[in-house]
Every structure is written in C-alpha cells, then in structure tokens.
Amino acid sequence: MDVVIVGGGLAGLAAARRLDRAGVDWLLVEASDRLGGRVATDVIDGWHLDRGFQVLNTAYPRLPALCDIDALDMRYFTPGVLVRRAGRLHRLENPLREPLSAPKTLGSGVGTLADRLKFAALATRCATYPPSRLLGAPEMTTQEALRKAGLSHRMIEEVLRPFLSGVFADRSLDTSSHVLAMVLRSFARGRIGVPAGGMGALPAAIAGPLPYPQLLINARVLSLASGMVVTEGGEIRCRSIIVATDPATAAQLLPSLPTPAMNGLTTYYFGAPQAPIAEPTLLLDGDRREIIANTIVMSNAAPEYAPAGQSLIAASTVGVAAPSGASEAVIRVELSRMYGVPTDDWQLLEIVSIPHALPAAPTPQARLRKPVALGGGLYVAGDHRDSPSLQGAMASGWRTAGSVLQDLGALTATTR
C-alpha cells in the first residue's frame, strides 16, 4: 500500500476521499464494526437517537467537497434560541439569517439593548472578517473575549454561557477565543440542522463514493512503526501511515504525541406523546441553574426522528456522570420548568454519556491548525489537530492527506 489510514471517523474518511481522488493506493482500517467514529445514529423502535446531541452546519467550509448537502435531506432548526428566564420564554434570533427578526430580537427580554447590539456586531465581525484576521487577533479565553466585546455579566451568564457550554462542552468558557471566532462565523453564515436519517448519514455520505474493499472494519491496530501497521489479522506494509483515531488511541499508537484533555457531554433522550413546544428551536436555561445546557424537540425539525404521533426531546448536560434514578428525576424537573409543562408521562429512551466528546481547546492554542506530519512517513489527523468540531475533523483529514500526497510526490521524484 502507498497509505494506510488508521481510523474510520470523519477525519479518516476525509483523508481517504482525497487520497482516492489522487489515485494513490490506500487502505482504511477501523477497529469497530462501523464507520463514522463519534458521529453515529442508533435506530431503536422507530426512534433515531444520535450518539449525543450533534448538529450539522451548512457553512462548514470542507463540507461541499465531501458530500452533497441536498442529498442529506436536511431538517433545519430555527436560526436563534429561546431562553427560559424568570418564568418566561425570551427569543434571540440571528439577524444575519433572519433580517425580519431584528426588531423582535432587539426588543426581547434577553440582556439589554446594548448587549444585543454588541453581540450582533461581534457575530457580524466573525462572519465577515477573513479567517486569517480572526485567527491573527490576540488570543484570550472565550469568557474574556465576551467581556472585551462589552457584553454584560447578565448576557454572558443567562444566554452565552449555557449556549457555548453546550457547543464546547466547557462551562468555564476557558476555550480559546480563536475557536469562539470560528464557531460564531459558522453559526452566523450557515444553517443548523440534522439529516432526516440522523447524523450517521453524514459519514455514510462521505464514505459512499469510496471503494468498499478498501474500507476494512473490525480490524484493530495493535502497533505501528514507520512503514508497517500491525493488526490483529497481520502486518500491512506501506509507505505512509495516517493515524486518524480518537486522541487517546492516537497517543497510544504514537507515544511521542501529547494527549489533549477531553471534555464530556451527556444527552438525555425522552419520548413524549406531545411536543412541549411547537417549534424546532434550541432552548437555554437563563435562570443560571447550570444543570441543563440546552434542550430541543428534535422531532419538530425532523419528524423522522420519532415514531408517528410521538415527539423526541433531547437535553444535554456538560460532563458525564453515572446514570441514576436521581439524575433522571432532576433532569425531568428541570425540563418541566424550562418547557413549562409536566414531564411525568415522558419516556426515558436513553442516556448517552460521552466522556471524550470534544478535545479541550484552552488558551494558548497559538495555532488551531497543528502540524500533521510527524516524520518517518507518520501522520496524524483529527479534530485535536484542528478546531474541536465536525469541521475540524473533516478539514484535518483533508489537510493531512494533502501533506501525504506532497511528500509521496517528493519521494517519487527522488527515487526516479
């Protein structure tokens, strides 16, 4: 083989797509029985349960090169959020996506008028400035960046902390301001939603054009060295190796690679005979109770996620804990308060705890795009080498494959 890719998540699949397009000989080996890594959907009794609450943003730059967004049959959320505060629901919408909502947003009960104007200005800068300018700005924590933008303590605590803690899996908001800028840029420029068939449709679409015999599942890698990958089934000799696994596995296979800290998320899925609200809008807790980061009625956006006549509600918390009847009871009470309806007749479908949901990205990151070539024909890809997001995983895999192709071309030229 020219190249062996270890790991069949979004980064590994993106790398395979670029290598396949270039016509090199490659093989992808995946330890589990499916492709997709952390992006998957379980279908249980007609319910579509993603492996934790995940969304797809149409503004991700790498997405169009890897799949046809229209073919994913997207189901979109409202471009904004609802905030439960002091017994009332308040709406904050994205005026860049919904210009007609600007007067309603400016007059909402979320933060002050100055807050809403300053946040709109921040989102506009992130949406319109080139990425190089955003990433060249002085780096600080997300919390510091929000304060520097002039946002009030109330706006940060009642809206932005619950929203961003669900995005970063980081309630302290120690995440780098460079990551914040890229996230706000995507949210301001794109639409947020899920494929009708679940988030697992994304890796399936990326893998679709690839030749099936070169995708080897149930093949756990035991060790590797320059020019050789050792699996449970035997040895594979190659010129280059891309390690596109989760960060912990990558560090085991490549001991010189530092293991980043990881942030966890837990998602509670409930089935209900009736939707607690009628719109597909993310609901935040503005009462500062810091238990539920966000919740949404998934089936309001994607009716396919629930059996006919039923509604699917997802609620996410930051961190992971052993599921218990006590934790379920607390979540039910919080959801009843946030939606303003009883939850006693809701059926708990599943609790999805993901300890390693996202790589932590505290300051200083210095550069989001970390080196992928380790020397000796070894490369590493994943969202821990780029921004901690689906976009980061796809971009990293594509970028790593480009580095491999460049080095293989140089190697070929020197051996002719």
N, C-alpha and C positions, 0 to 999 in steps of 0.2 A: 504494500500500500504506500501511496505518497503520504497520506494523512490519516491518522486515527483520531476521532473525536470521542472523548470520554464524557458521557452525559447527554441525555436527550431532552433537556429543558429548552426554553426559548433561546438561550444563548447557543447551545449546541446545534439546534435546528437552523438558526440563522446562519451559523458558520457553514453548515452542510449545504445550504442553499447557494451561498456564494461560491463555495468550492465546486459544487456540481455545475454551476453556470460556467465556471472557468475551465471545466473539462479535466480536472485532476482526478486521480483515483483516491477515493476516500471510503472510510467505513466508520459508522457511528455505533458505539456500544453503550447500552443503557442497562443499569443494574436491575431496575424494576420491570414489571410486566406491561408497562405502557410508556408512551412519550408524553412530554409536557411538563415534567418536574412539578413545581409548586402550583401550576395552573391546571386545574382538573375540575370535572363536574361529575358528581355521583347522582345517578337517577334511581330513586327509591320510591316505589309505589306511586309513580307519576309525579313526584316532587323532583325538581332539579336543584341540587344543593352543591354550589361551588365550594371548593376547598378553602373556605374563608371568604369573606366579602371582598370581591375584587371587581374592578371596572376597567373598561377599555376606553381610551381617549383617542378620538379620531385625529387629533393634532400630533400624535407621536410621529416624529419625522421618519422613523425607519419602517413604519407600518406599511405604507403603499408598495414598497419594494418586495415585501414578503407575502402579502395576501391581498385579495380583492375585498375591500371593506363591504361593498354592497353584497357580496356573496355570503358574508357572515350573517346577513339578515338581522341587523342591529335593532335593538329596542332601547330607546333613549330615556334618560331621566330629565326632569325639569332643570334648566340651567340656573340653579340657585339653591338656596337652602331654606328650611323652616327652622325657627329657633323657639323652643318652649322656654318661656321666662315669665315668672310671676303669674302663672295660671293662664297665660295667653300665648297664642302662636303668632310669631312675627316673621315676615318674609324678607329675605335678602336675595335679590336676583342679580345676575351678571348683565350689566347694561351693555356690554360689548356684544353679547349674544342675543339679548332681547332689548333693543333700544326703547320699545314702548313701555318697558317696566321701570325705566329710570325714575319717573315721578313717584311711583309706588315705593320703590326701594329707598329713595331719598327721604320719604315721609314715614318709613317704617319705624317701629319702636326698638330697633336694634342699634345700640350705640347712639351717638349724637350725629347730627347732620354733618358736622366737621369730620367725624370718623368715617362716615360713608363716602364723603368726597375724597378724603385722603386715601382710603382703601381703593377706590376706583382709580385714582391717579397711580397708585402702586401697581395695580393689575395692568393698567394701560402701558406703563413703562416696561413691564416684563413682557407684555405681548408685542410691543413694537420695537424695542431695542434689539439689536443683533445679539445672539448668544455670547459672542466674544466679549462684548461690552458688559453684559451681565456677569459673566464669569471673571472679568477683569476688575470688578469692583472690590473694594476692601471686604474681606471675609469676616463674618461675625456669626453669632448664633441666630437662629430664627427669632427667638424672643427679642434679642437686641435689635434686629432689623425691623421688627414690627414697631418697637418703641421709637426707633430712629425715624420711621415714617410718620411719626406724630400721632399714632393711634392710642386711644385712651386705654387705661387699665381695664375698664369695663368691656370695651370692644374686644380686647385680646382674650379676656377670661370667659366671656359669655358666648363668643362666636368662634374666634380664630383658634383658641387652644383646643376646644373639642373637635373642630373640623380637622385641623392639621395633625392632632394626635392620632386620628384615625388614618391619615394619609402616611405619616412617618412611623407609626407605632411608637411614638415618642411623646409622652405627655409633658415632659420638662421643656420641650422645644429647644433642646440643645443642638438640633440638626443644623448643619451649615446653611448660611443664607444663600449660598450658591445653589444648593438643592431647592430651597424655597423659591428662588427666582425661576428655575426651570419648571417647577410644579405650577406656579402661578401662570407662567407663559402657556403651558399646555391647557390649563383649565380655561384661560381667557380665550384661546384661539380655537379650541376644539369642542366637540360634543361628547358627553359622557353617557355610557350605556353598557349593555351586555348583549352578546349574541343570543338569538332566540333559543338556541340549543344549549346555552350555558357557556361559561368561559372556556371550557375544554375544547370548544370549537376553534379557538384561536390556534393552539399548537397543531391541531388536526389540519387546519388550513395551510399552515406554514409547511407542514410535512407532506402535504398532498402531492406536490409535483416531484418529490424525491423518489428514486427507485427503491422499492420496498426491500429487495435483498440486501441493500447496503445499510439497513436500519436493524441492528441486532439487539433485541431486548432480552431480558433475563440473563444478562451477561455481566456479572460483577467483576470489576477490575481489582486484582489483588495487589499489584505493584506496577511500576513503570520506571523506565530509565531511558536515556537518550537512544532512540531507535528501536525500542521494544515496549510493548504493552503485554502484561501477563494477566490473563483472565482465568476464571475457573475452568474454561474449556480449552486453554492452551495459550501459546505465545503468538503474538502478531507483530511482525517486523514492519517498520515503516521509517519514513524519513522525518516526519514531523508529528507531534502529538499536541492536540488541543485539549486541555482539561477544562471542561465546561460543567462541572458538578456544582453542588452547593458548596459554600465556602469551607465548611468543616471538612468535608471529604477531600476537597482540593488541597487543604493543608496537610492531610494525611498522606496523600499521594505525592505532594511536593513539599517536603519538610522545611524548605527554605522560605516558603510562603507564609506570611503572617496571617493569623485567623482573625477576621474582624469580629467585633462584638455584634450580636444579632438582637433585634427587637422582636417581641412576640405579640400576637393578636389572638383573640378568641371570638368566634362568631356563634351566636345562638340562633338557631332556625326554629321558628314557630309556624304551625299551620293554623289558620283561623277560618271559621265559616263565613266571615265577613271582613272586608278590609277596614281597618280603623280610620283611614283617611282615603280619599278618592284619587289622589294624585301621586305620580312617581317622583317624589321629592325627598331628598335626604333631610332627616330631622335630627337636630342637635339639641343637647341639653344645655340651656343657658342659665340654669339655676345653680351651676357650679358644684354639683354633687359629685362629679368626676367618677361616675360608675360606668355609664354607657357613653361611648364616644360618639356613636351615630347609630341610626336605625332607619330602615326604609322598607316599604312594602314592595318587594321585588316584583310580584305579580301584577302590580299596577303598571309597570313598564313592560314586563314580559309575561303575558298571561300563560305562556308555555311552561313557566317555572312551577306552576301549581296544577293539580287536577281540576277539572271543570267544577265550578261552584265553590272553589276554595281560594284562600289567599295565603301567600308566603311572606312572612316578615323576617328580616334579618336584623340582628342587633349585635354590634361589635364593641368589645372592650379591649383596652390596652393591656398587654401582658397575658400570662396564662396561669391558670390555677386548676387544681383537680376538680372536675365537675362534682357537684353535690346537690342534694335537695335544697340546702340552704342558699346556695348561689343561684339556683334556678328561681327560688322564691323571691330573692332580691331583684333579679332581672325582671320578673313579672311585675313586681310593684313599681319599678322604675318605668317600665313600658306603659303601664296603666296611667301613670302620672303624665308621661310625655305625650301620649296619644289622646288622653282624656277619655278612655273607655275601659271597661273591665277586661281583664285578660284571663279570667278563671277558666273559660272554655277553650283557650288556645292549647293546641297540642305541641309539646316539645318534640321536635323531629330529630334534631341532632345538635350536639355541641362540638364545634370544630376548633381545637386548640392547636395553634401553630407556633411553637417556641421560636423557630427561626424563620419568621415571616419575611423580614427585610433586614439587610445589613444596616447597622447604625452608621450614620454619617455625621459625627460630631466635628466641630472645628478643632484643629485646622485640617481641612481636606486638601488645601493648596491647589490641587487639580482634581477635577472629577474623573477625567479620563486617565486612569493609571496605566502604567506600562503593561503590555500583554506578552511581550517576548522575553523569556527568561534565559535564553541561550541554550545551545546544545540541541536545538530542534524542539524545545519545550515551550508551550504557550499556555496561557490561562485566560478564560473568558467567564463572564458572569456579571450580574448587577453589582457585585462587590468591586468590580474594576471600572465601573461607570456610575451613573446615578442609580440609587436604590429604587427601581421601578421596572415595570414591564418594558418600557422604552429602553432603560439602561441595559437590560438583559439582551434585547434584540440588537441594540447598537453595538454592544460589546462583542457579541458573536460575529457580527458582520465585520467589525473593525479587526478582530483577531484573524479572521480568515484572510483579510486583505494583507495583513502582516506576513502570514504564512506564504501567500502567493508571491509576495515580493521577494521573500527570502529563497523560496524554491526557484524562482526565476534567476536570481543571482547565482545560486548553487549550480543550476543547469548551465549557465553561461560559463562558469569557471571550469566545468568538467568536460566541455566540448573539445 
